[in-house]
Amino acid sequence: MNSAIHLKKQAIRQSYLKPASPPHSFADKLLNDKNIKTKKIIQILLLGLLAYPLYAQQTEIKVSGKVTDVNNETLEGVTILLKSTIDSAYISGTITDTCGVFVLPKVKPDKYLLEFSMLGYKKQYLTIQTKESRPLPPVIMEEDAQLLSAVTITGMRKLMTMKPGTTTFDMDAMVLGSQGNVLDALRSLPGVMVNEDGSVILNGQTGIQVLVNGKSTYLSGDKLVNYLRSMPVSSIKNIDLITSPSAKYDAAGKTGLIDIRTQKVTVEGWTAQANTSYQQSADGKWNVGGRLTYQKNKLGLFLDYSHYQGKYKSTLDIFREYNLQNTASSPMMNINQNSRMKDRNQGDWARLGMNYDINDNFSFEVSTNGTLFNKRIPGSTDTYIQKSGSPVDSSLHTQSQTYTKQRAISGGLLLNYKNDKDQTADLSFDYLLHEHKQTLSMLNEMKNPEEQILNRDTLKGDMSSNIRMYSAQTNWSMPLPAKFKFYSGLKFTWVDLDNSALYANLMTGQWLPDNSLSNKYKYNENINAAYIQINGQVGKFNLEAGLRLEQTRISGTQYSPDINLKDSSYTDNYIHLFPTLTVQYNIPETDNSISFLYNKRIIRPNYGDLSPFNYIWDDYTRSTGNPDLKAELTDNIEFAYIHKKLYRATLFFSYTKAPIMQSIGIIEDNIAVVYPENF
């Protein structure tokens, strides 16, 4: 059968389990000690090749230009997105600087669509054909007549307010205030990008946490994206982009937070609102929703609902090169993979709540949210295997079908107190119950150059994940002499995670369990926090200083159905202090200010990265979690100049200890395993 390469499918052994033997790092357990130097070279090569936008041998160029208004005034903060002309898929993006200039580095020569957007201006589109690095013609943006009309009718209302470390966008004052979903609204804000994998980028910085009403969603990855996509923007009052959070916020989040504030009931009597939107690129996306409120005297009721449907395409091209026998004389082998997937999403979101003013001092609010989300992902992967410089020797064709269901319910109770001495206090209880189920079916066919089937195997998997979160929090504030104010608070959070993955192979017409791939994992986390903070004004200086203490206690247990592998467990307990400092100088007789900000933050591994489950792309590519991950610690420093409370120029520095990044390991039969690791 020619010189076909037979790479036998073998299960990934969970070598990072922790039996009674001496502990080793996850990477040491994944890679064999023998030939470690050669395998590390392969890892480095594969890591560079996996990021397929970088391995292409084409010349990379720079796209740059300038954006102005019709009066030739430069525009700062314009969001520029570089998209594919075929399906409008996102490729890269940036924002204009204080001079209205933008730069997109490392762009491959090709035909692209540039999208320019900014609050209060009409979107502009420009098709470009990149051949060499050169500035584009000036882009002129026109004011949005619809926005101007709305201002004429309802009165002047600020689209955004700016202060050191925080920019607040008023969704009621924006054109998109009653359209679309929260995910689209976030993507429309200057400097904000939310990718389909759940990663959030703010002003070019990653590791951004998303909050709702000042509280964590405790969701990450596609769970966070699905939640934001299901929530209608009509239910949102404003969105805060916080680059330097104060001590009252959780310390989680590498360089900042995005806080989504929901609408309150303010209009007497019944009000009803309906909205719908439709987007068309390569595929259509639409949502429909509404809001119903009732207010009488001290009682307010509200109901929000949204339904969403859409399709998304994704591609992944991987090229690998490796030494067949790890010897100088053995031939080099190439594996070229091309994956194509098309997501079909459908989601429903609803929120029901009540607020009541007990008297002049006390009030309370109770609410509950529900989310239903379904996603179907049909996919295909073609893998071609050959010796370097030789024709294709054999090929692997993979057809897969993934179906995901997510169900979540969350809510809370908030009790507020205030008095005429400017003293305030609040007490809240919150919960989240999230269920994630996923089924996978995969058919693999190995063929020779004549397209004759040499081998066929079928795999199926059933994965589930359950998250249960409960938290209690209290805050208190009081005025101090000399225009100062004191804040303090406590918070307690408990998170339980229960994951399972069961795989089976079709053998002689029967499904037989694959115990080497199957797994069960339980994780428990408890975070106890306390903070103090002082705000005040001294002459032309505004000061804010705080200190937050967080104790983190975690435990995890992994169970394996493979009798040759032992169950393992681990625990950890650590305490960190997180100082924050903001100093603002208000320049006399102007609306301008200069500020210095410092904060320390933490990034705990998300639950998906900790789960030691295998996601199988095909016989040669898999991804898994790493239960040995440690938290990142980041120090952030920011110098900012704010001009007339409308424009900001910022100098930002960040240092991260033990950052979490993706690594690649090679196991038996040259199977590549992608996993997260501290560096």
Secondary structure, DSSP 8 states (H G I E B T S, - for coil): -TT-----------TT---SS----HHHHHS-STTHHHHHHHHHHHHHHHSHHHH--S--EEEEEEEEETTS-B-SS-EEEEEETTT--EEEEEE--TTSEEEEEEE-SSEEEEEEE-TTB--EEEEEE-SS-EE---EEE-B-HHHHHHHHHH----SEEEETTEEEEEGGGSGGGGSSBHHHHHHHSTTEEE-TTS-EEETTB--EEEEETTEE----HHHHHHHHHHSBGGGEEEEEEESS--TTS-SBSSSEEEEEEE----SSEEEEEEEEEEEESSSEEEEEEEEEEEEETTEEEEEEEEEEEEEEEEEEEEEEEEESSSSSSS-EEEEEEEEEEEEEEEEEEEEEEEEEE-SSSEEEEEEEEEEEEEEEEEEEEEEEEEETTS---EEEEEEEEEEEEEEEEEEEEEEEEE-TTS-EEEEEEEEEEEEEEEEEEEEEEEE-TT--EEEEEEEEEEEEEEEEEEEEEEEEEEEETTTEEEEEEEEEEEEEEEEEEEEEEEETTEEEE-TTT-EEEEEEEEEEEEEEEEEEEETTEEEEEEEEEEEEEEEEEEE-S-TTS--EEEEEEEEEEEEEEEEEEE-TTSS-EEEEEEEEEEE---HHHHS--EEEEETTEEEE--TT---EEEEEEEEEEEETTTEEEEEEEEEEES-EEEEEEEEGGGEEEEEEEE-
